[in-house]
Amino acid sequence: MKYYILFGPPGAGKGTQAELMVKEFNLKHISTGDLLRKEIAEGTPLGIKAQKIIDAGNFVPDNVVVGMIENIFAKEKDVKGFILDGFPRTISQAQILDKILKENNHEITLVMSLSIKDSTIFDRISSRAKVEGRHDDADPATILNRIETYHKKTEPLINYYKESGKYIEIDGENSIESVFNNIKSALNQ
């Protein structure tokens, strides 16, 4: 089983690239954002709690996210692997993920980081809010908080994964096709 992490700031194109990877490589895409939006849309207790946290531009607690991901790992058996999108977001989440995988004799296969400028992040998230009606992305102050939170809490993962030798960076400013060609090259090596 392969375990890929699509890494990058909000708006980097992780969801778009994950869809292409699913079709090309028979992988299961796990987007923590999509999982949480589903809980919110269904009005579950988790969804109500998560909505308040997300509205403030903050991350949902590790135990909640990890539980959702472990459930998917356990259920999905007819795929060649998983694409994690939006997880891990912190060093502690990466360590938890490593532990879960190790307990099942697996490990992270590759971390692909889509890099984009902060101005591009802001523009893409603002546009996405309008196009997709994503209210969690509509407020400029929330977008700026998400960018700042990414730099403070998530960027340290770059060094964590570089040390493992499983990290590559891909220019996310390029066209969708160009980014995907770089991802395909990485996965086929």
C-alpha positions as CSV (number, residue, x, y, z in Angstrom):
1,M,0.0,0.0,0.0
2,K,1.3,3.4,-1.0
3,Y,0.8,6.5,1.3
4,Y,1.3,9.9,-0.4
5,I,1.0,13.3,1.2
6,L,0.0,16.3,-0.9
7,F,1.4,19.2,1.0
8,G,1.1,22.9,0.5
9,P,-0.8,26.0,1.6
10,P,-4.5,26.4,1.2
11,G,-5.3,27.1,-2.5
12,A,-2.1,25.4,-3.8
13,G,-4.2,23.0,-5.9
14,K,-4.0,19.9,-3.7
15,G,-7.6,18.9,-4.4
16,T,-7.3,19.4,-8.1
17,Q,-4.1,17.3,-8.3
18,A,-5.5,14.6,-6.0
19,E,-8.4,14.1,-8.4
20,L,-6.0,13.6,-11.3
21,M,-3.9,11.2,-9.2
22,V,-7.0,9.1,-8.2
23,K,-7.9,8.6,-11.9
24,E,-4.4,7.8,-13.0
25,F,-3.1,5.6,-10.2
26,N,-6.2,4.1,-8.5
27,L,-5.6,5.9,-5.2
28,K,-8.1,7.0,-2.5
29,H,-8.1,10.7,-1.8
30,I,-8.5,11.7,1.8
31,S,-9.2,15.4,2.2
32,T,-9.6,16.4,5.8
33,G,-11.3,19.5,4.6
34,D,-13.9,17.5,2.7
35,L,-14.4,15.2,5.6
36,L,-15.0,18.1,7.9
37,R,-17.3,19.9,5.5
38,K,-19.4,16.7,5.2
39,E,-19.7,16.6,9.0
40,I,-20.7,20.3,9.1
41,A,-23.2,19.9,6.3
42,E,-24.8,16.9,8.1
43,G,-25.0,18.9,11.3
44,T,-23.3,16.3,13.4
45,P,-21.9,17.2,16.9
46,L,-18.4,17.0,15.4
47,G,-19.5,19.2,12.5
48,I,-21.0,21.9,14.8
49,K,-17.8,21.9,16.9
50,A,-15.6,21.9,13.8
51,Q,-17.5,24.8,12.3
52,K,-16.7,27.1,15.2
53,I,-13.0,26.3,15.0
54,I,-12.8,26.6,11.3
55,D,-14.8,29.9,11.3
56,A,-12.0,31.3,13.5
57,G,-9.4,30.1,10.9
58,N,-7.9,27.5,13.3
59,F,-7.2,23.8,13.0
60,V,-9.5,21.1,14.2
61,P,-7.9,19.0,17.1
62,D,-5.6,16.1,16.1
63,N,-7.7,13.3,17.8
64,V,-10.7,14.2,15.7
65,V,-8.8,14.3,12.4
66,V,-6.8,11.2,13.1
67,G,-9.9,9.2,14.0
68,M,-11.5,10.1,10.7
69,I,-8.4,9.1,8.7
70,E,-7.9,5.8,10.6
71,N,-11.5,4.8,9.8
72,I,-10.9,5.3,6.1
73,F,-7.6,3.4,6.2
74,A,-9.5,0.5,7.8
75,K,-12.4,0.5,5.3
76,E,-10.7,1.1,1.9
77,K,-9.0,-2.1,0.7
78,D,-9.5,-2.0,-3.1
79,V,-7.1,0.8,-3.8
80,K,-3.3,0.9,-4.5
81,G,-2.8,3.6,-1.9
82,F,-3.9,6.8,-0.3
83,I,-3.4,10.5,-1.0
84,L,-3.5,12.5,2.2
85,D,-4.5,16.1,1.6
86,G,-4.7,18.5,4.5
87,F,-3.1,16.0,6.9
88,P,-0.7,16.1,8.6
89,R,-0.6,19.8,9.3
90,T,1.7,19.8,12.3
91,I,4.8,17.8,13.5
92,S,2.7,16.1,16.1
93,Q,0.2,14.9,13.5
94,A,3.1,13.7,11.3
95,Q,4.4,11.7,14.3
96,I,1.0,10.2,15.0
97,L,0.6,9.2,11.3
98,D,4.1,7.6,11.3
99,K,3.1,5.6,14.4
100,I,-0.2,4.4,12.9
101,L,1.5,3.4,9.7
102,K,4.4,1.7,11.5
103,E,2.0,-0.4,13.6
104,N,0.6,-1.8,10.3
105,N,4.1,-2.3,8.7
106,H,3.7,0.7,6.4
107,E,5.4,4.1,6.0
108,I,5.0,7.3,4.0
109,T,5.9,6.7,0.4
110,L,6.4,10.3,-0.8
111,V,5.6,13.8,0.3
112,M,4.9,16.2,-2.6
113,S,4.8,19.9,-1.7
114,L,3.0,22.3,-4.0
115,S,4.6,25.7,-3.5
116,I,2.9,29.0,-4.3
117,K,3.3,32.6,-3.2
118,D,1.2,34.1,-0.4
119,S,-0.4,36.5,-2.9
120,T,-1.5,33.5,-5.1
121,I,-2.9,31.8,-2.0
122,F,-5.0,34.8,-1.2
123,D,-6.3,35.2,-4.8
124,R,-7.1,31.5,-5.2
125,I,-8.9,31.2,-1.9
126,S,-10.9,34.3,-2.5
127,S,-11.9,33.1,-6.0
128,R,-12.7,29.6,-4.7
129,A,-15.0,31.1,-2.1
130,K,-17.0,32.8,-4.8
131,V,-17.0,29.9,-7.3
132,E,-17.7,27.1,-4.9
133,G,-19.7,29.1,-2.3
134,R,-17.3,28.1,0.4
135,H,-18.2,30.5,3.2
136,D,-15.2,29.3,5.3
137,D,-13.0,31.0,2.6
138,A,-14.9,34.2,2.1
139,D,-13.6,36.5,4.8
140,P,-10.2,38.2,4.0
141,A,-9.1,38.2,7.7
142,T,-9.8,34.5,7.9
143,I,-7.8,33.9,4.7
144,L,-4.8,35.9,6.1
145,N,-5.1,33.9,9.4
146,R,-5.0,30.6,7.4
147,I,-1.9,31.8,5.6
148,E,-0.2,32.8,8.8
149,T,-1.3,29.5,10.5
150,Y,0.1,27.6,7.6
151,H,3.5,29.3,7.8
152,K,3.7,28.9,11.6
153,K,2.3,25.4,12.2
154,T,2.6,23.5,8.9
155,E,5.8,24.7,7.2
156,P,7.9,23.1,9.8
157,L,6.8,19.8,8.3
158,I,9.0,20.5,5.3
159,N,12.2,19.9,7.3
160,Y,10.6,16.9,9.1
161,Y,10.0,15.2,5.7
162,K,13.2,16.4,4.1
163,E,15.1,14.5,6.8
164,S,13.3,11.3,5.8
165,G,14.4,11.7,2.2
166,K,10.8,11.4,1.0
167,Y,10.2,15.1,0.2
168,I,10.0,16.8,-3.2
169,E,8.8,20.3,-4.0
170,I,6.7,21.1,-7.1
171,D,6.1,24.6,-8.4
172,G,2.3,25.0,-7.9
173,E,2.3,28.3,-9.8
174,N,2.5,26.4,-13.1
175,S,-0.5,25.1,-15.1
176,I,-2.6,22.2,-13.8
177,E,-1.2,20.0,-16.5
178,S,2.4,20.9,-15.8
179,V,2.0,20.4,-12.1
180,F,0.4,17.0,-12.7
181,N,3.2,16.0,-15.1
182,N,5.7,16.7,-12.4
183,I,3.7,14.6,-9.9
184,K,3.4,11.7,-12.4
185,S,7.2,11.8,-12.9
186,A,7.7,11.7,-9.1
187,L,5.3,8.8,-8.7
188,N,6.7,6.8,-11.5
189,Q,10.3,6.9,-10.1
